[in-house]
Amino acid sequence: APQNPNCFAPFGGPIDSAAILLGGYNETYDSAQALVITIPVTNYNDESKNFEAKMWES
């Protein structure tokens, strides 16, 4: 299934902006108040192929 293009940078990868990912980020990374990490997993229509994705998400 196609991915939502609004979630990706122009090169096709996830948007990687320190200003967005680090809450309260001003000048240095170590002054950030939050950190968000996204790890995409593949989910299949065939439930028998989703074991690893379900284990990662739980």
C-alpha positions in Angstrom: 0.0 0.0 0.0 1.3 3.5 -0.8 2.5 5.6 2.2 1.1 9.0 3.1 3.5 11.4 1.2 2.9 14.1 3.8 4.9 12.1 6.3 8.0 12.0 4.2 10.7 14.4 3.2 11.2 15.3 -0.5 13.8 12.5 -0.9 11.2 9.9 0.2 12.5 9.2 3.7 11.0 10.1 7.1 11.0 13.8 7.9 14.1 14.4 10.1 13.9 17.8 11.6 15.5 18.4 15.0 13.1 21.3 15.6 10.1 19.0 15.2 11.6 15.9 16.9 13.1 17.6 20.0 10.4 19.3 22.1 11.6 22.6 23.5 14.7 22.5 21.3 16.5 25.9 21.1 20.2 25.8 20.6 21.7 22.4 21.7 20.3 18.9 21.6 21.0 18.3 25.3 18.6 21.1 26.2 15.7 19.4 24.6 12.7 18.5 26.7 11.5 15.5 24.6 12.8 13.0 22.1 10.5 11.1 19.6 11.9 8.1 17.8 9.8 6.4 15.0 10.8 2.9 13.8 8.6 1.8 10.9 7.5 -1.9 10.8 5.9 -3.8 8.0 2.4 -5.1 8.6 1.0 -7.6 6.1 -2.6 -8.5 5.2 -1.6 -12.1 5.9 -1.7 -12.3 9.7 0.8 -15.2 9.8 3.5 -12.8 8.6 2.9 -10.2 11.3 4.5 -12.0 14.3 7.7 -9.9 14.4 5.8 -6.6 13.9 3.4 -7.4 16.7 6.2 -8.4 19.0 8.0 -5.1 18.3 4.9 -3.1 18.9 4.0 -4.7 22.2 
